[in-house]
Amino acid sequence: MNSSPGDTGTTHFGFREVPVSEKQKLVGQVFSSVARNYDRMNDAMSFGIHRLWKRFFVATCQLRKGDRVLDLAGGTGDIAALLKERMGDHGHIVLGDINGDMLRVGRDRLTDRGLVRGLDYVQCNAEALPFPDANFDLVTMAFGLRNVTDKDAALREIARVLKPGGQARVLEFSTVTADWLKPLYDLHSFQVLPRLGRLLANDADSYRYLAESIRKHPPQDTLKAMMEAAGLARCSYRNLTAGIVAIHTGYKV
């Protein structure tokens, strides 16, 4: 379920049902735990293909020099770095993440690469963004929406901060469409991945949660309908790698 911030009910944390008020803290603990090993985690989850997915995601964004961009759940800065490649010294990118540990890793990595100009870092909750209405030309969110407690609220906030004509883009693990792939994907997710987590980061539980969170994320058509309900128009999605991930797109009218 997607519960409102004041809801006293329960929501999912992986396959567990937890009080709504606790999920944000639990997710925060996961990402604080994996922050330093986040790239290795993504490599383990996707066999390294996440780097290609992210490049395609950014390459197909509606982006012009001089644009103002918000990259939510910006994590370790992968998307922001790719956006910066396209924008050069023109325009501005705000990298936002609710988790301070992830945000610090991203800032340090981008700074070490000499990417300083035109970048800001804001610790923020996607459900209540600290930005005025109609403030960004593009809002991106890669592999973050499934961890948000109230996804509907986050999508409404994305729509609110977009300028008219602006684009919302969400890259997320989704529902596999190829029947032959599903058992192999389940084996990797629930048997291999936790073992890799224990081996790579001494943290099987966080990796198990990440696999479970993918299965609890809304499928493609449901998320498309949620984006429309949040006030975005011309919503569509494109499956990559047989639906292991999908790129969702919507526009502010």
Backbone bond lengths (Angstrom), bond angles and torsions (degrees), N, CA, C in turn:
res aa  C-N    CA-C-N  psi(-1)  N-CA   C-N-CA  omega(-1)  CA-C   N-CA-C  phi
1 M - - - 1.458 - - 1.507 110.26 -
2 N 1.326 116.81 153.68 1.453 122.99 171.49 1.511 107.26 -105.92
3 S 1.313 117.73 110.05 1.454 121.54 -175.04 1.509 110.38 -101.44
4 S 1.297 115.91 149.64 1.457 120.42 176.67 1.507 109.85 -71.74
5 P 1.377 117.79 158.00 1.454 120.22 -174.37 1.520 113.73 -57.26
6 G 1.333 117.22 -29.26 1.463 119.36 -178.71 1.511 113.28 -91.50
7 D 1.301 118.99 2.71 1.452 124.15 -177.16 1.519 110.04 -66.08
8 T 1.337 115.61 136.48 1.466 119.65 178.34 1.520 111.08 -100.66
9 G 1.346 117.90 11.30 1.454 121.72 -179.11 1.505 111.74 -84.23
10 T 1.331 114.35 -151.96 1.460 120.08 -177.52 1.520 109.91 -120.13
11 T 1.315 114.17 163.69 1.458 121.91 174.97 1.520 107.00 -146.07
12 H 1.317 116.95 176.26 1.464 119.07 -176.31 1.525 111.02 -92.33
13 F 1.312 115.11 141.73 1.458 123.40 168.35 1.518 104.87 -125.61
14 G 1.354 115.89 94.23 1.445 119.09 -165.47 1.522 108.24 64.62
15 F 1.321 117.31 -129.64 1.465 121.27 179.00 1.523 112.39 -92.38
16 R 1.330 117.61 -0.26 1.465 121.17 178.74 1.516 110.43 -90.25
17 E 1.329 115.96 147.54 1.452 121.37 169.94 1.531 107.46 -95.60
18 V 1.344 115.47 126.88 1.459 120.72 -178.61 1.516 109.01 -132.02
19 P 1.330 118.92 158.96 1.463 120.45 174.38 1.525 110.73 -58.42
20 V 1.332 115.74 140.05 1.464 120.44 179.77 1.519 111.04 -52.38
21 S 1.322 116.31 -40.06 1.463 120.61 -176.14 1.524 113.29 -66.48
22 E 1.336 117.69 -16.07 1.471 120.53 -176.63 1.521 114.04 -98.37
23 K 1.345 117.74 -18.26 1.459 118.77 -170.92 1.525 112.07 -62.24
24 Q 1.320 117.35 -44.44 1.465 119.81 -177.68 1.516 111.08 -57.45
25 K 1.335 117.10 -41.47 1.469 120.72 179.20 1.519 110.83 -66.26
26 L 1.328 117.24 -42.32 1.461 120.86 -179.26 1.522 111.74 -65.08
27 V 1.340 116.67 -43.50 1.466 120.14 176.65 1.523 110.14 -62.61
28 G 1.334 116.20 -40.10 1.460 120.09 178.45 1.515 112.32 -59.68
29 Q 1.326 116.47 -39.46 1.460 120.11 178.71 1.523 111.16 -64.48
30 V 1.342 116.45 -38.69 1.470 120.19 178.51 1.518 110.19 -60.43
31 F 1.335 116.06 -49.92 1.462 118.67 -173.20 1.527 112.24 -76.38
32 S 1.315 118.11 -27.11 1.465 119.07 171.32 1.523 109.68 -65.39
33 S 1.341 116.37 -35.54 1.458 121.02 -179.62 1.520 111.89 -68.40
34 V 1.359 116.59 -38.99 1.471 119.38 -172.88 1.525 113.17 -98.76
35 A 1.343 118.05 0.68 1.468 120.39 -171.41 1.523 112.74 -52.71
36 R 1.316 117.23 -46.57 1.465 120.23 -175.78 1.526 112.73 -75.58
37 N 1.315 116.26 -17.47 1.462 120.14 -179.50 1.530 111.54 -113.51
38 Y 1.335 116.55 20.12 1.457 120.40 -170.60 1.530 112.12 -62.71
39 D 1.315 117.33 -43.04 1.463 119.62 -180.00 1.526 110.99 -65.29
40 R 1.323 116.83 -40.41 1.459 120.27 177.15 1.525 110.30 -64.16
41 M 1.336 116.18 -37.14 1.449 120.71 177.63 1.532 110.65 -61.78
42 N 1.331 116.26 -48.03 1.461 119.97 179.72 1.521 111.85 -63.94
43 D 1.329 116.33 -37.60 1.466 119.33 175.90 1.529 110.55 -61.91
44 A 1.343 116.05 -41.44 1.460 120.32 -179.95 1.528 110.96 -67.02
45 M 1.345 117.00 -39.68 1.460 120.67 -177.37 1.525 112.14 -70.94
46 S 1.349 116.61 -30.31 1.469 119.05 -171.20 1.531 113.53 -122.85
47 F 1.331 117.58 6.26 1.471 121.45 -174.72 1.534 110.94 59.00
48 G 1.319 116.39 30.38 1.458 121.34 177.96 1.513 114.75 85.13
49 I 1.341 117.58 -5.48 1.464 120.07 -176.35 1.531 111.75 -70.38
50 H 1.353 117.25 -17.67 1.467 119.12 179.80 1.525 111.78 -57.51
51 R 1.319 117.25 -28.01 1.469 119.72 179.86 1.536 110.63 -68.11
52 L 1.334 116.39 -37.22 1.465 120.21 176.33 1.528 110.94 -71.24
53 W 1.329 116.42 -41.50 1.468 119.60 177.60 1.534 110.32 -57.91
54 K 1.320 116.59 -44.71 1.464 120.32 -177.90 1.523 111.39 -66.28
55 R 1.317 116.77 -39.88 1.475 119.51 178.39 1.524 110.88 -63.16
56 F 1.323 116.54 -43.55 1.465 119.84 178.86 1.522 110.39 -65.51
57 F 1.307 116.90 -41.54 1.469 123.00 178.36 1.525 110.94 -55.27
58 V 1.321 116.58 -49.65 1.464 120.50 -178.46 1.527 111.26 -72.70
59 A 1.329 116.76 -38.68 1.471 120.35 -178.47 1.519 112.18 -62.65
60 T 1.330 116.90 -26.48 1.464 120.42 -177.36 1.523 112.96 -103.14
61 C 1.333 117.53 7.14 1.467 120.71 174.91 1.527 110.60 -70.18
62 Q 1.319 115.85 151.61 1.463 121.95 170.73 1.524 107.17 -79.29
63 L 1.312 116.59 102.95 1.456 120.75 -172.22 1.520 110.33 -143.95
64 R 1.320 115.34 128.87 1.463 121.55 177.66 1.523 108.84 -123.50
65 K 1.326 115.44 152.08 1.457 119.10 175.60 1.528 108.82 -61.20
66 G 1.324 114.33 137.01 1.454 119.56 -177.37 1.513 113.88 94.24
67 D 1.343 117.66 -6.23 1.459 120.90 -179.42 1.527 111.35 -69.96
68 R 1.311 113.75 158.20 1.462 122.01 173.70 1.525 107.03 -109.09
69 V 1.354 116.68 122.42 1.459 122.27 -170.02 1.523 109.85 -123.44
70 L 1.328 115.64 138.93 1.460 122.18 172.05 1.517 108.26 -112.87
71 D 1.328 116.85 120.69 1.465 122.18 176.29 1.521 107.76 -106.48
72 L 1.341 115.82 101.42 1.459 121.06 -178.16 1.524 110.85 -83.31
73 A 1.331 115.51 152.99 1.472 121.04 -175.04 1.523 108.59 51.46
74 G 1.329 114.87 42.59 1.462 121.90 -172.20 1.503 114.54 -66.68
75 G 1.333 116.17 -13.79 1.465 120.96 170.36 1.513 113.79 50.16
76 T 1.308 115.86 -125.12 1.460 120.92 -174.41 1.521 112.92 -89.38
77 G 1.326 117.78 13.23 1.460 120.29 169.44 1.511 116.54 89.84
78 D 1.339 118.34 7.98 1.467 120.19 -177.45 1.526 112.21 -59.19
79 I 1.337 116.62 -48.45 1.462 120.51 -177.06 1.520 110.40 -69.48
80 A 1.320 117.05 -42.54 1.465 120.39 179.34 1.526 111.24 -59.52
81 A 1.336 117.25 -40.09 1.465 120.37 179.26 1.525 111.13 -64.31
82 L 1.335 116.63 -40.97 1.465 120.14 178.75 1.531 111.08 -68.54
83 L 1.321 116.73 -39.08 1.463 120.23 175.77 1.528 110.31 -61.59
84 K 1.328 115.65 -41.03 1.477 120.24 -178.61 1.529 110.32 -63.91
85 E 1.326 117.30 -35.94 1.469 120.56 176.96 1.520 110.73 -57.78
86 R 1.315 116.22 -41.04 1.467 120.56 -179.01 1.527 111.97 -75.44
87 M 1.319 117.36 -34.43 1.464 121.04 -173.26 1.520 113.18 -88.98
88 G 1.312 116.74 -25.68 1.452 120.01 -174.73 1.527 110.17 63.44
89 D 1.328 116.28 -137.80 1.466 120.33 -179.86 1.524 112.14 -90.49
90 H 1.329 116.55 8.03 1.451 120.64 179.69 1.523 109.59 -98.45
91 G 1.318 116.20 140.88 1.447 119.63 177.92 1.514 113.24 85.26
92 H 1.336 115.54 -174.76 1.462 120.48 -173.15 1.524 109.48 -146.15
93 I 1.330 116.35 137.96 1.466 122.54 178.41 1.522 108.92 -120.00
94 V 1.322 115.61 128.17 1.463 121.38 171.65 1.522 106.89 -105.80
95 L 1.317 116.59 118.03 1.458 122.27 177.25 1.522 107.15 -94.77
96 G 1.333 116.08 115.03 1.453 121.01 -178.52 1.515 112.01 -115.49
97 D 1.327 116.53 139.45 1.455 120.91 176.38 1.524 107.79 -153.86
98 I 1.322 116.82 142.31 1.458 120.49 179.98 1.527 111.77 -74.64
99 N 1.332 116.27 -20.72 1.460 121.10 -174.52 1.525 110.68 -99.64
100 G 1.326 116.60 117.08 1.455 121.07 -177.39 1.515 113.70 -63.26
101 D 1.336 117.50 -35.09 1.465 120.50 179.40 1.523 110.82 -65.30
102 M 1.341 116.52 -44.30 1.466 120.08 177.84 1.519 110.17 -63.25
103 L 1.314 116.72 -42.56 1.464 121.36 -177.60 1.527 110.91 -62.54
104 R 1.329 116.62 -40.68 1.463 120.42 179.25 1.524 111.30 -65.99
105 V 1.329 116.88 -39.80 1.465 119.92 177.02 1.524 109.98 -61.37
106 G 1.332 116.55 -45.49 1.460 120.29 179.43 1.512 112.94 -62.04
107 R 1.316 116.81 -45.64 1.470 121.02 179.24 1.519 111.27 -61.88
108 D 1.326 117.19 -44.36 1.463 120.25 -179.41 1.528 111.44 -64.24
109 R 1.321 116.35 -40.91 1.462 119.56 -178.28 1.522 111.55 -67.95
110 L 1.326 116.79 -43.11 1.461 119.47 179.98 1.529 110.60 -68.16
111 T 1.325 116.86 -38.57 1.468 120.27 177.98 1.523 110.63 -64.16
112 D 1.341 116.21 -41.61 1.466 120.18 178.71 1.528 111.74 -62.30
113 R 1.324 116.80 -27.12 1.463 121.25 178.02 1.527 112.17 -86.80
114 G 1.323 116.29 2.52 1.455 120.31 179.30 1.514 113.96 80.68
115 L 1.342 116.53 13.43 1.465 120.66 179.88 1.525 108.51 -94.52
116 V 1.313 115.05 96.15 1.462 120.89 -174.42 1.532 111.03 -123.38
117 R 1.314 115.58 -46.79 1.456 119.81 -174.34 1.534 111.07 -68.99
118 G 1.335 114.97 135.47 1.455 120.02 176.21 1.512 114.77 76.27
119 L 1.335 117.03 19.94 1.465 121.89 179.68 1.518 109.94 -127.11
120 D 1.331 116.27 131.87 1.455 122.14 172.41 1.523 109.04 -125.96
121 Y 1.331 116.43 157.50 1.457 122.05 -178.23 1.519 108.57 -127.17
122 V 1.329 115.93 127.75 1.465 120.98 -176.90 1.527 108.79 -133.68
123 Q 1.329 116.17 123.14 1.460 119.62 172.80 1.519 107.54 -81.25
124 C 1.328 116.24 116.18 1.464 119.15 -173.34 1.521 110.45 -151.96
125 N 1.324 114.20 157.08 1.450 123.21 177.38 1.522 108.56 -96.23
126 A 1.321 117.58 124.51 1.463 121.54 -177.69 1.525 112.23 -61.35
127 E 1.333 117.65 -20.28 1.462 121.06 -179.82 1.523 112.60 -78.75
128 A 1.324 117.70 -14.66 1.476 121.65 -178.64 1.531 107.66 -151.79
129 L 1.312 116.66 78.40 1.462 121.36 -173.13 1.524 111.47 -73.28
130 P 1.335 117.31 138.70 1.470 121.55 -177.26 1.530 112.65 -87.90
131 F 1.324 116.69 44.24 1.458 121.41 -177.70 1.525 109.37 -128.75
132 P 1.331 116.91 150.99 1.464 119.43 178.86 1.523 112.01 -71.57
133 D 1.311 115.21 166.97 1.464 121.19 177.18 1.531 109.87 -61.09
134 A 1.333 114.97 151.68 1.475 122.30 171.60 1.530 112.00 49.89
135 N 1.327 116.39 54.18 1.461 121.55 -172.42 1.533 113.93 -110.34
136 F 1.357 117.77 -16.52 1.463 120.35 -174.11 1.532 110.86 -129.41
137 D 1.331 114.64 146.06 1.463 121.09 174.92 1.524 112.07 -82.54
138 L 1.317 116.12 -26.56 1.459 121.84 -177.66 1.517 108.86 -147.54
139 V 1.339 116.28 135.07 1.467 121.39 171.57 1.525 107.56 -122.80
140 T 1.328 116.07 124.91 1.463 121.50 177.62 1.526 109.73 -114.29
141 M 1.324 114.91 151.17 1.468 120.67 175.53 1.522 107.34 -150.23
142 A 1.305 117.11 110.72 1.463 122.17 -176.42 1.524 110.20 -113.66
143 F 1.311 115.79 119.97 1.463 123.30 175.94 1.532 112.07 56.31
144 G 1.329 115.70 38.86 1.454 119.61 179.08 1.513 114.16 -127.95
145 L 1.324 118.08 -29.50 1.457 120.33 -172.76 1.524 112.32 -61.78
146 R 1.325 117.75 -35.06 1.467 119.39 -176.21 1.526 111.63 -66.25
147 N 1.334 117.94 -17.64 1.462 121.01 -179.18 1.526 112.77 -93.50
148 V 1.328 116.71 -3.85 1.463 120.89 -179.75 1.525 109.49 -79.65
149 T 1.322 117.09 136.14 1.462 120.59 -178.83 1.525 111.26 -66.23
150 D 1.322 117.00 -51.72 1.468 122.57 -178.97 1.528 108.58 -109.72
151 K 1.314 115.89 88.73 1.467 120.78 -176.44 1.529 111.58 -65.32
152 D 1.326 116.92 -36.08 1.465 119.93 179.33 1.523 110.71 -61.88
153 A 1.330 116.93 -41.80 1.458 120.67 178.47 1.522 111.12 -63.93
154 A 1.339 116.56 -41.15 1.466 120.00 179.57 1.525 110.93 -63.67
155 L 1.326 117.13 -41.18 1.467 120.08 179.14 1.527 111.18 -66.94
156 R 1.323 117.34 -37.40 1.473 120.06 175.84 1.525 110.91 -63.87
157 E 1.328 116.49 -39.17 1.459 120.27 178.69 1.527 111.35 -66.86
158 I 1.322 116.76 -39.61 1.465 119.99 176.68 1.525 109.95 -60.29
159 A 1.333 116.11 -45.14 1.467 119.68 178.56 1.526 111.06 -63.32
160 R 1.314 116.80 -38.85 1.471 120.60 -177.67 1.524 112.57 -63.52
161 V 1.346 116.91 -42.18 1.467 119.21 -174.01 1.530 112.94 -84.15
162 L 1.332 117.35 -7.26 1.458 120.19 177.69 1.524 111.26 -77.94
163 K 1.319 115.64 143.14 1.454 121.21 171.61 1.532 109.39 -73.99
164 P 1.326 118.43 155.49 1.467 119.70 173.19 1.536 110.23 -54.53
165 G 1.326 115.80 131.18 1.463 120.79 -175.63 1.514 113.67 87.05
166 G 1.332 116.88 -8.48 1.456 121.10 -179.51 1.515 112.09 -71.63
167 Q 1.332 115.22 160.16 1.464 121.46 -173.81 1.520 111.31 -114.70
168 A 1.329 115.78 137.04 1.462 122.99 170.91 1.523 108.22 -106.48
169 R 1.321 115.68 132.79 1.472 120.12 -179.42 1.525 109.16 -132.66
170 V 1.327 116.09 126.55 1.457 121.95 179.85 1.524 108.36 -123.60
171 L 1.318 116.32 121.95 1.470 122.88 173.65 1.520 106.89 -107.43
172 E 1.338 116.48 122.00 1.457 118.44 -175.44 1.513 110.63 -151.61
173 F 1.339 114.86 148.83 1.451 119.54 168.69 1.522 108.52 -56.81
174 S 1.335 116.58 141.44 1.452 119.21 -172.19 1.521 110.44 -138.25
175 T 1.334 116.98 -152.62 1.459 121.93 -174.44 1.522 110.09 -100.91
176 V 1.311 116.59 121.23 1.471 122.12 -178.73 1.531 109.89 -62.28
177 T 1.316 115.84 133.06 1.467 121.07 -176.63 1.522 113.49 -97.72
178 A 1.313 118.20 -19.36 1.473 121.81 -177.34 1.528 109.64 -92.00
179 D 1.325 117.41 117.11 1.469 121.39 -177.22 1.522 112.23 -58.57
180 W 1.329 117.35 -37.87 1.467 119.91 -177.28 1.522 112.06 -65.83
181 L 1.353 116.13 -25.96 1.452 120.54 -176.20 1.526 112.86 -84.30
182 K 1.323 117.76 -24.07 1.466 121.12 -172.28 1.526 113.98 -57.77
183 P 1.346 120.39 -47.38 1.470 118.60 179.42 1.529 113.36 -65.72
184 L 1.320 117.16 -35.07 1.462 120.05 177.50 1.524 110.41 -67.79
185 Y 1.327 115.89 -39.47 1.462 121.13 179.53 1.529 110.52 -65.96
186 D 1.338 116.93 -40.81 1.461 120.47 177.63 1.524 111.06 -64.76
187 L 1.320 116.62 -41.06 1.464 120.29 178.49 1.525 110.49 -60.56
188 H 1.318 115.98 -46.31 1.465 119.75 179.20 1.519 111.10 -62.96
189 S 1.345 116.82 -44.09 1.465 121.50 -173.80 1.520 112.46 -67.57
190 F 1.332 116.88 -44.72 1.463 119.87 -168.44 1.523 114.19 -104.01
191 Q 1.312 117.64 -14.42 1.459 120.04 178.21 1.529 112.15 -111.99
192 V 1.340 115.68 -49.02 1.466 119.46 -175.86 1.523 111.70 -77.54
193 L 1.333 116.45 -47.30 1.459 120.07 -171.76 1.531 113.79 -60.40
194 P 1.349 120.20 -47.42 1.470 118.27 177.47 1.526 113.09 -60.12
195 R 1.322 116.88 -35.09 1.467 119.60 177.72 1.529 111.14 -67.21
196 L 1.343 115.74 -39.04 1.456 119.15 175.57 1.523 110.45 -64.06
197 G 1.330 116.20 -38.81 1.458 119.66 177.74 1.511 112.69 -60.80
198 R 1.329 115.00 -40.78 1.465 119.04 177.74 1.532 110.61 -66.69
199 L 1.332 115.73 -38.43 1.459 120.28 -177.48 1.525 111.90 -73.30
200 L 1.343 116.85 -45.39 1.461 121.00 -173.64 1.524 113.25 -82.12
201 A 1.340 116.01 -33.87 1.463 118.13 -172.00 1.520 113.11 -134.79
202 N 1.331 117.50 7.54 1.455 121.15 -176.86 1.527 111.07 53.44
203 D 1.326 115.73 41.19 1.468 120.79 -173.00 1.526 109.74 -150.77
204 A 1.309 117.03 78.44 1.464 120.77 -179.91 1.522 111.56 -72.51
205 D 1.342 117.23 -35.03 1.466 120.46 -173.66 1.523 112.17 -64.14
206 S 1.325 117.63 -42.23 1.466 120.05 -179.44 1.522 110.64 -64.52
207 Y 1.313 116.65 -40.08 1.460 120.08 179.91 1.534 110.60 -69.16
208 R 1.328 116.35 -34.67 1.467 119.78 176.65 1.527 109.95 -65.46
209 Y 1.335 116.75 -42.16 1.469 119.45 177.31 1.523 110.79 -60.11
210 L 1.318 117.34 -43.88 1.467 120.22 -177.22 1.530 110.72 -61.92
211 A 1.324 117.27 -39.30 1.466 119.90 176.58 1.523 110.79 -66.11
212 E 1.323 116.85 -42.59 1.465 120.18 179.67 1.520 111.69 -65.79
213 S 1.331 116.59 -37.34 1.472 119.94 -178.14 1.521 111.35 -63.49
214 I 1.322 117.12 -30.18 1.466 120.88 177.59 1.525 109.71 -64.56
215 R 1.339 116.92 -41.88 1.465 120.14 -177.50 1.528 111.48 -70.60
216 K 1.316 118.01 -24.21 1.468 120.92 179.98 1.527 112.36 -88.75
217 H 1.326 116.94 -8.27 1.465 120.44 -178.43 1.527 109.72 -73.10
218 P 1.333 118.40 143.34 1.465 120.39 -178.89 1.530 111.80 -59.28
219 P 1.331 117.64 140.23 1.471 120.28 175.91 1.526 111.22 -67.13
220 Q 1.308 115.60 172.81 1.453 122.35 -169.04 1.532 113.06 -54.99
221 D 1.319 117.60 -52.33 1.461 120.14 -175.99 1.526 111.71 -66.81
222 T 1.321 116.91 -34.86 1.470 120.21 177.93 1.521 110.84 -65.92
223 L 1.325 117.31 -44.37 1.459 119.92 179.25 1.532 110.92 -65.47
224 K 1.311 117.42 -37.81 1.460 120.63 175.94 1.530 110.49 -58.35
225 A 1.329 116.97 -45.23 1.464 121.27 178.40 1.529 111.32 -64.48
226 M 1.321 117.19 -37.03 1.467 120.80 177.88 1.523 111.08 -64.41
227 M 1.330 117.37 -40.03 1.464 121.08 178.22 1.525 110.47 -64.93
228 E 1.328 117.17 -39.47 1.463 120.65 177.18 1.523 110.73 -64.73
229 A 1.342 116.68 -42.43 1.459 121.07 179.45 1.529 111.76 -65.27
230 A 1.335 116.87 -26.20 1.468 121.27 179.11 1.522 112.43 -78.47
231 G 1.327 117.49 -5.62 1.457 121.06 177.20 1.512 114.97 105.25
232 L 1.325 116.97 9.67 1.462 120.05 177.72 1.530 109.50 -91.70
233 A 1.310 116.78 147.97 1.463 122.84 -176.25 1.524 110.22 -114.24
234 R 1.326 115.68 165.01 1.471 122.84 177.30 1.532 110.49 51.14
235 C 1.316 115.41 44.10 1.463 120.01 -177.29 1.529 110.49 -76.68
236 S 1.312 115.23 141.22 1.460 121.19 -179.60 1.517 108.36 -155.32
237 Y 1.336 115.62 169.24 1.460 118.94 174.35 1.524 109.36 -142.77
238 R 1.310 114.34 158.31 1.466 121.79 177.37 1.517 108.15 -132.68
239 N 1.324 116.41 120.87 1.460 120.82 177.35 1.516 110.71 -76.61
240 L 1.328 115.26 141.41 1.455 122.22 171.82 1.529 108.01 -121.84
241 T 1.326 115.72 143.15 1.466 121.75 177.12 1.528 110.75 51.01
242 A 1.325 115.04 56.60 1.466 123.06 175.15 1.527 112.65 59.14
243 G 1.326 116.67 31.53 1.450 120.28 176.66 1.514 115.06 84.96
244 I 1.329 118.34 4.72 1.469 119.09 174.56 1.526 109.14 -57.07
245 V 1.327 115.79 -38.79 1.459 120.51 170.26 1.532 108.23 -130.73
246 A 1.311 115.08 161.72 1.458 120.81 175.51 1.522 108.72 -140.98
247 I 1.320 115.29 145.99 1.464 122.08 173.19 1.523 107.47 -102.26
248 H 1.314 116.21 119.80 1.456 122.46 177.13 1.521 109.66 -103.70
249 T 1.320 116.00 138.32 1.461 122.06 -177.38 1.529 110.19 -131.32
250 G 1.314 115.42 138.92 1.463 121.60 173.01 1.513 109.92 -148.19
251 Y 1.328 116.36 164.89 1.466 121.22 -175.71 1.534 110.70 -131.16
252 K 1.302 114.73 148.14 1.463 121.41 174.74 1.527 108.62 -87.21
253 V 1.332 116.84 126.94 1.462 120.35 178.98 1.529 109.42 -98.71
